[in-house]
């Protein structure tokens, strides 16, 4: 997952503007040059919170399910998630 880094002082100075953003990158907060904390957007946090995911075999999917998956498109503005998928494959 791509991560920006900033000092605790820089984070404090930028907090108000970050709270106004719909999305921001994961941020590593450093003190004395060492990462001490990581701040993630709420969408990332919610994704991490999921305790379990339902997994089904493709053979259990209907033709309609498969067609809808094939035709689905990601809404504009979520291109940053492509980087997370690439990172998962590494």
Jmol script that loads the backbone (N, CA, C; Angstrom):
load data "model"
ATOM      1  N   UNK A   1       0.860  -1.176   0.000  1.00  0.00           N
ATOM      2  CA  UNK A   1       0.000   0.000   0.000  1.00  0.00           C
ATOM      3  C   UNK A   1       0.903   1.235   0.000  1.00  0.00           C
ATOM      4  N   UNK A   2       0.697   2.144  -0.955  1.00  0.00           N
ATOM      5  CA  UNK A   2       1.510   3.354  -0.973  1.00  0.00           C
ATOM      6  C   UNK A   2       1.294   4.166   0.305  1.00  0.00           C
ATOM      7  N   UNK A   3       2.374   4.749   0.809  1.00  0.00           N
ATOM      8  CA  UNK A   3       2.251   5.495   2.054  1.00  0.00           C
ATOM      9  C   UNK A   3       3.077   6.767   1.977  1.00  0.00           C
ATOM     10  N   UNK A   4       2.447   7.877   2.292  1.00  0.00           N
ATOM     11  CA  UNK A   4       3.170   9.130   2.459  1.00  0.00           C
ATOM     12  C   UNK A   4       3.707   9.154   3.882  1.00  0.00           C
ATOM     13  N   UNK A   5       4.726   9.957   4.113  1.00  0.00           N
ATOM     14  CA  UNK A   5       5.232  10.114   5.470  1.00  0.00           C
ATOM     15  C   UNK A   5       5.306  11.590   5.809  1.00  0.00           C
ATOM     16  N   UNK A   6       5.033  11.908   7.056  1.00  0.00           N
ATOM     17  CA  UNK A   6       5.189  13.269   7.554  1.00  0.00           C
ATOM     18  C   UNK A   6       5.474  13.208   9.042  1.00  0.00           C
ATOM     19  N   UNK A   7       6.089  14.259   9.515  1.00  0.00           N
ATOM     20  CA  UNK A   7       6.375  14.331  10.950  1.00  0.00           C
ATOM     21  C   UNK A   7       5.062  14.614  11.697  1.00  0.00           C
ATOM     22  N   UNK A   8       5.109  14.426  12.994  1.00  0.00           N
ATOM     23  CA  UNK A   8       3.927  14.715  13.811  1.00  0.00           C
ATOM     24  C   UNK A   8       3.532  16.185  13.677  1.00  0.00           C
ATOM     25  N   UNK A   9       4.515  17.076  13.635  1.00  0.00           N
ATOM     26  CA  UNK A   9       4.220  18.508  13.486  1.00  0.00           C
ATOM     27  C   UNK A   9       3.570  18.797  12.130  1.00  0.00           C
ATOM     28  N   UNK A  10       4.090  18.173  11.060  1.00  0.00           N
ATOM     29  CA  UNK A  10       3.494  18.363   9.729  1.00  0.00           C
ATOM     30  C   UNK A  10       2.062  17.832   9.704  1.00  0.00           C
ATOM     31  N   UNK A  11       1.850  16.694  10.360  1.00  0.00           N
ATOM     32  CA  UNK A  11       0.503  16.124  10.414  1.00  0.00           C
ATOM     33  C   UNK A  11      -0.451  17.082  11.125  1.00  0.00           C
ATOM     34  N   UNK A  12      -0.016  17.631  12.245  1.00  0.00           N
ATOM     35  CA  UNK A  12      -0.863  18.588  12.975  1.00  0.00           C
ATOM     36  C   UNK A  12      -1.211  19.790  12.098  1.00  0.00           C
ATOM     37  N   UNK A  13      -0.231  20.288  11.350  1.00  0.00           N
ATOM     38  CA  UNK A  13      -0.453  21.445  10.490  1.00  0.00           C
ATOM     39  C   UNK A  13      -1.416  21.122   9.341  1.00  0.00           C
ATOM     40  N   UNK A  14      -1.418  19.879   8.876  1.00  0.00           N
ATOM     41  CA  UNK A  14      -2.227  19.484   7.717  1.00  0.00           C
ATOM     42  C   UNK A  14      -3.541  18.799   8.078  1.00  0.00           C
ATOM     43  N   UNK A  15      -3.794  18.585   9.351  1.00  0.00           N
ATOM     44  CA  UNK A  15      -4.970  17.820   9.768  1.00  0.00           C
ATOM     45  C   UNK A  15      -6.276  18.412   9.240  1.00  0.00           C
ATOM     46  N   UNK A  16      -6.475  19.696   9.356  1.00  0.00           N
ATOM     47  CA  UNK A  16      -7.733  20.311   8.908  1.00  0.00           C
ATOM     48  C   UNK A  16      -7.956  20.078   7.422  1.00  0.00           C
ATOM     49  N   UNK A  17      -6.923  20.246   6.615  1.00  0.00           N
ATOM     50  CA  UNK A  17      -7.102  20.040   5.174  1.00  0.00           C
ATOM     51  C   UNK A  17      -7.321  18.564   4.855  1.00  0.00           C
ATOM     52  N   UNK A  18      -6.677  17.658   5.573  1.00  0.00           N
ATOM     53  CA  UNK A  18      -6.895  16.225   5.350  1.00  0.00           C
ATOM     54  C   UNK A  18      -8.335  15.825   5.666  1.00  0.00           C
ATOM     55  N   UNK A  19      -8.890  16.402   6.714  1.00  0.00           N
ATOM     56  CA  UNK A  19     -10.263  16.075   7.098  1.00  0.00           C
ATOM     57  C   UNK A  19     -11.283  16.542   6.061  1.00  0.00           C
ATOM     58  N   UNK A  20     -10.893  17.502   5.232  1.00  0.00           N
ATOM     59  CA  UNK A  20     -11.789  17.991   4.186  1.00  0.00           C
ATOM     60  C   UNK A  20     -11.689  17.186   2.897  1.00  0.00           C
ATOM     61  N   UNK A  21     -10.718  16.293   2.811  1.00  0.00           N
ATOM     62  CA  UNK A  21     -10.521  15.494   1.603  1.00  0.00           C
ATOM     63  C   UNK A  21     -11.439  14.271   1.619  1.00  0.00           C
ATOM     64  N   UNK A  22     -11.947  13.900   0.436  1.00  0.00           N
ATOM     65  CA  UNK A  22     -12.711  12.655   0.323  1.00  0.00           C
ATOM     66  C   UNK A  22     -11.786  11.456   0.439  1.00  0.00           C
ATOM     67  N   UNK A  23     -10.571  11.618  -0.052  1.00  0.00           N
ATOM     68  CA  UNK A  23      -9.600  10.526  -0.004  1.00  0.00           C
ATOM     69  C   UNK A  23      -8.218  11.116   0.206  1.00  0.00           C
ATOM     70  N   UNK A  24      -7.404  10.441   0.977  1.00  0.00           N
ATOM     71  CA  UNK A  24      -6.003  10.822   1.120  1.00  0.00           C
ATOM     72  C   UNK A  24      -5.218   9.521   1.218  1.00  0.00           C
ATOM     73  N   UNK A  25      -3.934   9.564   0.890  1.00  0.00           N
ATOM     74  CA  UNK A  25      -3.148   8.331   0.986  1.00  0.00           C
ATOM     75  C   UNK A  25      -2.921   7.955   2.445  1.00  0.00           C
ATOM     76  N   UNK A  26      -2.593   6.714   2.665  1.00  0.00           N
ATOM     77  CA  UNK A  26      -2.187   6.288   4.000  1.00  0.00           C
ATOM     78  C   UNK A  26      -0.952   7.105   4.388  1.00  0.00           C
ATOM     79  N   UNK A  27      -0.921   7.554   5.630  1.00  0.00           N
ATOM     80  CA  UNK A  27       0.151   8.446   6.078  1.00  0.00           C
ATOM     81  C   UNK A  27       0.883   7.820   7.260  1.00  0.00           C
ATOM     82  N   UNK A  28       2.196   7.715   7.135  1.00  0.00           N
ATOM     83  CA  UNK A  28       3.029   7.290   8.246  1.00  0.00           C
ATOM     84  C   UNK A  28       3.479   8.530   9.008  1.00  0.00           C
ATOM     85  N   UNK A  29       3.190   8.573  10.289  1.00  0.00           N
ATOM     86  CA  UNK A  29       3.572   9.710  11.126  1.00  0.00           C
ATOM     87  C   UNK A  29       4.887   9.357  11.823  1.00  0.00           C
ATOM     88  N   UNK A  30       5.870  10.233  11.643  1.00  0.00           N
ATOM     89  CA  UNK A  30       7.187   9.942  12.213  1.00  0.00           C
ATOM     90  C   UNK A  30       7.537  10.902  13.344  1.00  0.00           C
ATOM     91  N   UNK A  31       8.363  10.390  14.242  1.00  0.00           N
ATOM     92  CA  UNK A  31       8.959  11.222  15.289  1.00  0.00           C
ATOM     93  C   UNK A  31      10.404  10.763  15.426  1.00  0.00           C
ATOM     94  N   UNK A  32      11.291  11.704  15.422  1.00  0.00           N
ATOM     95  CA  UNK A  32      12.730  11.404  15.478  1.00  0.00           C
ATOM     96  C   UNK A  32      13.131  10.440  14.353  1.00  0.00           C
ATOM     97  N   UNK A  33      12.496  10.610  13.180  1.00  0.00           N
ATOM     98  CA  UNK A  33      12.834   9.808  12.010  1.00  0.00           C
ATOM     99  C   UNK A  33      12.287   8.396  12.005  1.00  0.00           C
ATOM    100  N   UNK A  34      11.518   8.033  13.019  1.00  0.00           N
ATOM    101  CA  UNK A  34      10.973   6.680  13.120  1.00  0.00           C
ATOM    102  C   UNK A  34       9.456   6.720  12.978  1.00  0.00           C
ATOM    103  N   UNK A  35       8.907   5.841  12.149  1.00  0.00           N
ATOM    104  CA  UNK A  35       7.450   5.787  11.994  1.00  0.00           C
ATOM    105  C   UNK A  35       6.832   5.301  13.299  1.00  0.00           C
ATOM    106  N   UNK A  36       5.930   6.125  13.830  1.00  0.00           N
ATOM    107  CA  UNK A  36       5.311   5.823  15.121  1.00  0.00           C
ATOM    108  C   UNK A  36       3.830   5.505  15.012  1.00  0.00           C
ATOM    109  N   UNK A  37       3.192   5.949  13.937  1.00  0.00           N
ATOM    110  CA  UNK A  37       1.753   5.806  13.799  1.00  0.00           C
ATOM    111  C   UNK A  37       1.417   5.801  12.315  1.00  0.00           C
ATOM    112  N   UNK A  38       0.318   5.141  11.958  1.00  0.00           N
ATOM    113  CA  UNK A  38      -0.165   5.149  10.585  1.00  0.00           C
ATOM    114  C   UNK A  38      -1.623   5.603  10.598  1.00  0.00           C
ATOM    115  N   UNK A  39      -1.942   6.559   9.733  1.00  0.00           N
ATOM    116  CA  UNK A  39      -3.303   7.072   9.610  1.00  0.00           C
ATOM    117  C   UNK A  39      -3.840   6.623   8.257  1.00  0.00           C
ATOM    118  N   UNK A  40      -5.006   5.982   8.272  1.00  0.00           N
ATOM    119  CA  UNK A  40      -5.605   5.488   7.030  1.00  0.00           C
ATOM    120  C   UNK A  40      -6.973   6.128   6.832  1.00  0.00           C
ATOM    121  N   UNK A  41      -7.395   6.286   5.566  1.00  0.00           N
ATOM    122  CA  UNK A  41      -8.751   6.781   5.310  1.00  0.00           C
ATOM    123  C   UNK A  41      -9.776   5.796   5.884  1.00  0.00           C
ATOM    124  N   UNK A  42     -10.934   6.290   6.231  1.00  0.00           N
ATOM    125  CA  UNK A  42     -11.955   5.447   6.856  1.00  0.00           C
ATOM    126  C   UNK A  42     -12.360   4.283   5.946  1.00  0.00           C
ATOM    127  N   UNK A  43     -12.348   4.472   4.635  1.00  0.00           N
ATOM    128  CA  UNK A  43     -12.701   3.375   3.724  1.00  0.00           C
ATOM    129  C   UNK A  43     -11.703   2.222   3.859  1.00  0.00           C
ATOM    130  N   UNK A  44     -10.439   2.547   4.014  1.00  0.00           N
ATOM    131  CA  UNK A  44      -9.424   1.520   4.201  1.00  0.00           C
ATOM    132  C   UNK A  44      -9.613   0.845   5.561  1.00  0.00           C
ATOM    133  N   UNK A  45      -9.872   1.638   6.580  1.00  0.00           N
ATOM    134  CA  UNK A  45     -10.094   1.091   7.911  1.00  0.00           C
ATOM    135  C   UNK A  45     -11.276   0.122   7.924  1.00  0.00           C
ATOM    136  N   UNK A  46     -12.370   0.521   7.293  1.00  0.00           N
ATOM    137  CA  UNK A  46     -13.554  -0.354   7.255  1.00  0.00           C
ATOM    138  C   UNK A  46     -13.241  -1.656   6.541  1.00  0.00           C
ATOM    139  N   UNK A  47     -12.480  -1.568   5.480  1.00  0.00           N
ATOM    140  CA  UNK A  47     -12.088  -2.767   4.750  1.00  0.00           C
ATOM    141  C   UNK A  47     -11.253  -3.689   5.641  1.00  0.00           C
ATOM    142  N   UNK A  48     -10.345  -3.105   6.405  1.00  0.00           N
ATOM    143  CA  UNK A  48      -9.498  -3.888   7.299  1.00  0.00           C
ATOM    144  C   UNK A  48     -10.298  -4.476   8.464  1.00  0.00           C
ATOM    145  N   UNK A  49     -11.375  -3.811   8.829  1.00  0.00           N
ATOM    146  CA  UNK A  49     -12.192  -4.252   9.965  1.00  0.00           C
ATOM    147  C   UNK A  49     -12.982  -5.518   9.681  1.00  0.00           C
ATOM    148  N   UNK A  50     -13.251  -5.767   8.423  1.00  0.00           N
ATOM    149  CA  UNK A  50     -14.076  -6.933   8.097  1.00  0.00           C
ATOM    150  C   UNK A  50     -13.434  -8.192   8.663  1.00  0.00           C
ATOM    151  N   UNK A  51     -14.151  -8.811   9.557  1.00  0.00           N
ATOM    152  CA  UNK A  51     -13.593  -9.992  10.215  1.00  0.00           C
ATOM    153  C   UNK A  51     -13.618 -11.212   9.306  1.00  0.00           C
ATOM    154  N   UNK A  52     -14.607 -11.292   8.458  1.00  0.00           N
ATOM    155  CA  UNK A  52     -14.695 -12.442   7.562  1.00  0.00           C
ATOM    156  C   UNK A  52     -15.335 -12.001   6.259  1.00  0.00           C
ATOM    157  N   UNK A  53     -15.058 -12.759   5.249  1.00  0.00           N
ATOM    158  CA  UNK A  53     -15.637 -12.486   3.942  1.00  0.00           C
ATOM    159  C   UNK A  53     -16.269 -13.764   3.438  1.00  0.00           C
ATOM    160  N   UNK A  54     -17.357 -13.616   2.769  1.00  0.00           N
ATOM    161  CA  UNK A  54     -18.026 -14.779   2.202  1.00  0.00           C
ATOM    162  C   UNK A  54     -17.301 -15.163   0.925  1.00  0.00           C
ATOM    163  N   UNK A  55     -16.878 -16.389   0.869  1.00  0.00           N
ATOM    164  CA  UNK A  55     -16.185 -16.882  -0.313  1.00  0.00           C
ATOM    165  C   UNK A  55     -17.051 -17.963  -0.928  1.00  0.00           C
ATOM    166  N   UNK A  56     -17.303 -17.826  -2.223  1.00  0.00           N
ATOM    167  CA  UNK A  56     -18.069 -18.855  -2.913  1.00  0.00           C
ATOM    168  C   UNK A  56     -17.305 -19.293  -4.146  1.00  0.00           C
ATOM    169  N   UNK A  57     -17.539 -20.493  -4.552  1.00  0.00           N
ATOM    170  CA  UNK A  57     -16.924 -21.027  -5.761  1.00  0.00           C
ATOM    171  C   UNK A  57     -17.645 -20.454  -6.967  1.00  0.00           C
ATOM    172  N   UNK A  58     -16.902 -20.201  -8.019  1.00  0.00           N
ATOM    173  CA  UNK A  58     -17.509 -19.630  -9.222  1.00  0.00           C
ATOM    174  C   UNK A  58     -18.622 -20.536  -9.755  1.00  0.00           C
ATOM    175  N   UNK A  59     -18.526 -21.825  -9.488  1.00  0.00           N
ATOM    176  CA  UNK A  59     -19.572 -22.751  -9.961  1.00  0.00           C
ATOM    177  C   UNK A  59     -20.908 -22.521  -9.249  1.00  0.00           C
ATOM    178  N   UNK A  60     -20.864 -21.827  -8.118  1.00  0.00           N
ATOM    179  CA  UNK A  60     -22.089 -21.516  -7.379  1.00  0.00           C
ATOM    180  C   UNK A  60     -22.771 -20.252  -7.889  1.00  0.00           C
ATOM    181  N   UNK A  61     -22.124 -19.537  -8.813  1.00  0.00           N
ATOM    182  CA  UNK A  61     -22.677 -18.289  -9.331  1.00  0.00           C
ATOM    183  C   UNK A  61     -23.580 -18.562 -10.522  1.00  0.00           C
ATOM    184  N   UNK A  62     -24.634 -17.765 -10.611  1.00  0.00           N
ATOM    185  CA  UNK A  62     -25.543 -17.894 -11.748  1.00  0.00           C
ATOM    186  C   UNK A  62     -24.926 -17.227 -12.975  1.00  0.00           C
ATOM    187  N   UNK A  63     -25.466 -17.530 -14.131  1.00  0.00           N
ATOM    188  CA  UNK A  63     -25.027 -16.874 -15.362  1.00  0.00           C
ATOM    189  C   UNK A  63     -25.224 -15.358 -15.249  1.00  0.00           C
ATOM    190  N   UNK A  64     -26.319 -14.947 -14.614  1.00  0.00           N
ATOM    191  CA  UNK A  64     -26.593 -13.521 -14.429  1.00  0.00           C
ATOM    192  C   UNK A  64     -25.527 -12.873 -13.541  1.00  0.00           C
ATOM    193  N   UNK A  65     -25.136 -13.558 -12.458  1.00  0.00           N
ATOM    194  CA  UNK A  65     -24.070 -13.041 -11.586  1.00  0.00           C
ATOM    195  C   UNK A  65     -22.791 -12.826 -12.382  1.00  0.00           C
ATOM    196  N   UNK A  66     -22.406 -13.820 -13.155  1.00  0.00           N
ATOM    197  CA  UNK A  66     -21.178 -13.741 -13.935  1.00  0.00           C
ATOM    198  C   UNK A  66     -21.239 -12.630 -14.971  1.00  0.00           C
ATOM    199  N   UNK A  67     -22.402 -12.471 -15.601  1.00  0.00           N
ATOM    200  CA  UNK A  67     -22.573 -11.411 -16.596  1.00  0.00           C
ATOM    201  C   UNK A  67     -22.435 -10.034 -15.939  1.00  0.00           C
ATOM    202  N   UNK A  68     -23.058  -9.851 -14.764  1.00  0.00           N
ATOM    203  CA  UNK A  68     -22.983  -8.568 -14.063  1.00  0.00           C
ATOM    204  C   UNK A  68     -21.552  -8.249 -13.629  1.00  0.00           C
ATOM    205  N   UNK A  69     -20.826  -9.263 -13.194  1.00  0.00           N
ATOM    206  CA  UNK A  69     -19.425  -9.054 -12.809  1.00  0.00           C
ATOM    207  C   UNK A  69     -18.608  -8.637 -14.030  1.00  0.00           C
ATOM    208  N   UNK A  70     -18.816  -9.335 -15.135  1.00  0.00           N
ATOM    209  CA  UNK A  70     -18.073  -9.035 -16.360  1.00  0.00           C
ATOM    210  C   UNK A  70     -18.342  -7.623 -16.860  1.00  0.00           C
ATOM    211  N   UNK A  71     -19.576  -7.146 -16.706  1.00  0.00           N
ATOM    212  CA  UNK A  71     -19.961  -5.835 -17.224  1.00  0.00           C
ATOM    213  C   UNK A  71     -19.746  -4.701 -16.218  1.00  0.00           C
ATOM    214  N   UNK A  72     -19.342  -5.026 -15.007  1.00  0.00           N
ATOM    215  CA  UNK A  72     -19.206  -3.993 -13.974  1.00  0.00           C
ATOM    216  C   UNK A  72     -18.035  -3.069 -14.270  1.00  0.00           C
ATOM    217  N   UNK A  73     -18.159  -1.827 -13.817  1.00  0.00           N
ATOM    218  CA  UNK A  73     -17.133  -0.807 -13.996  1.00  0.00           C
ATOM    219  C   UNK A  73     -16.944  -0.072 -12.671  1.00  0.00           C
ATOM    220  N   UNK A  74     -15.713   0.314 -12.397  1.00  0.00           N
ATOM    221  CA  UNK A  74     -15.406   1.087 -11.200  1.00  0.00           C
ATOM    222  C   UNK A  74     -15.757   2.546 -11.467  1.00  0.00           C
ATOM    223  N   UNK A  75     -16.453   3.213 -10.539  1.00  0.00           N
ATOM    224  CA  UNK A  75     -16.760   4.634 -10.733  1.00  0.00           C
ATOM    225  C   UNK A  75     -15.479   5.467 -10.797  1.00  0.00           C
ATOM    226  N   UNK A  76     -15.543   6.583 -11.490  1.00  0.00           N
ATOM    227  CA  UNK A  76     -14.410   7.502 -11.553  1.00  0.00           C
ATOM    228  C   UNK A  76     -14.022   7.947 -10.141  1.00  0.00           C
ATOM    229  N   UNK A  77     -12.756   8.188  -9.958  1.00  0.00           N
ATOM    230  CA  UNK A  77     -12.274   8.678  -8.671  1.00  0.00           C
ATOM    231  C   UNK A  77     -11.675   7.608  -7.779  1.00  0.00           C
ATOM    232  N   UNK A  78     -11.692   6.352  -8.232  1.00  0.00           N
ATOM    233  CA  UNK A  78     -11.168   5.265  -7.405  1.00  0.00           C
ATOM    234  C   UNK A  78      -9.945   4.593  -8.044  1.00  0.00           C
ATOM    235  N   UNK A  79      -9.298   5.311  -8.961  1.00  0.00           N
ATOM    236  CA  UNK A  79      -8.149   4.760  -9.663  1.00  0.00           C
ATOM    237  C   UNK A  79      -7.014   4.390  -8.707  1.00  0.00           C
ATOM    238  N   UNK A  80      -6.934   5.082  -7.570  1.00  0.00           N
ATOM    239  CA  UNK A  80      -5.881   4.812  -6.588  1.00  0.00           C
ATOM    240  C   UNK A  80      -5.949   3.380  -6.057  1.00  0.00           C
ATOM    241  N   UNK A  81      -7.114   2.754  -6.132  1.00  0.00           N
ATOM    242  CA  UNK A  81      -7.250   1.383  -5.643  1.00  0.00           C
ATOM    243  C   UNK A  81      -6.518   0.387  -6.529  1.00  0.00           C
ATOM    244  N   UNK A  82      -6.266   0.759  -7.800  1.00  0.00           N
ATOM    245  CA  UNK A  82      -5.500  -0.108  -8.686  1.00  0.00           C
ATOM    246  C   UNK A  82      -4.123  -0.394  -8.089  1.00  0.00           C
ATOM    247  N   UNK A  83      -3.527   0.613  -7.464  1.00  0.00           N
ATOM    248  CA  UNK A  83      -2.206   0.441  -6.860  1.00  0.00           C
ATOM    249  C   UNK A  83      -2.251  -0.582  -5.725  1.00  0.00           C
ATOM    250  N   UNK A  84      -3.345  -0.607  -4.971  1.00  0.00           N
ATOM    251  CA  UNK A  84      -3.464  -1.578  -3.888  1.00  0.00           C
ATOM    252  C   UNK A  84      -3.554  -2.987  -4.443  1.00  0.00           C
ATOM    253  N   UNK A  85      -4.274  -3.158  -5.557  1.00  0.00           N
ATOM    254  CA  UNK A  85      -4.368  -4.478  -6.180  1.00  0.00           C
ATOM    255  C   UNK A  85      -2.990  -4.925  -6.686  1.00  0.00           C
ATOM    256  N   UNK A  86      -2.256  -4.001  -7.287  1.00  0.00           N
ATOM    257  CA  UNK A  86      -0.909  -4.346  -7.762  1.00  0.00           C
ATOM    258  C   UNK A  86      -0.011  -4.747  -6.595  1.00  0.00           C
ATOM    259  N   UNK A  87      -0.124  -4.043  -5.472  1.00  0.00           N
ATOM    260  CA  UNK A  87       0.693  -4.343  -4.299  1.00  0.00           C
ATOM    261  C   UNK A  87       0.359  -5.717  -3.733  1.00  0.00           C
ATOM    262  N   UNK A  88      -0.935  -6.091  -3.792  1.00  0.00           N
ATOM    263  CA  UNK A  88      -1.341  -7.408  -3.282  1.00  0.00           C
ATOM    264  C   UNK A  88      -0.743  -8.547  -4.099  1.00  0.00           C
ATOM    265  N   UNK A  89      -0.476  -8.298  -5.385  1.00  0.00           N
ATOM    266  CA  UNK A  89       0.073  -9.341  -6.262  1.00  0.00           C
ATOM    267  C   UNK A  89       1.576  -9.517  -6.083  1.00  0.00           C
ATOM    268  N   UNK A  90       2.225  -8.551  -5.469  1.00  0.00           N
ATOM    269  CA  UNK A  90       3.697  -8.611  -5.313  1.00  0.00           C
ATOM    270  C   UNK A  90       4.106  -9.540  -4.197  1.00  0.00           C
TER     271      UNK A  90
END
end "model"
wireframe off; spacefill off
backbone 0.3
color backbone group
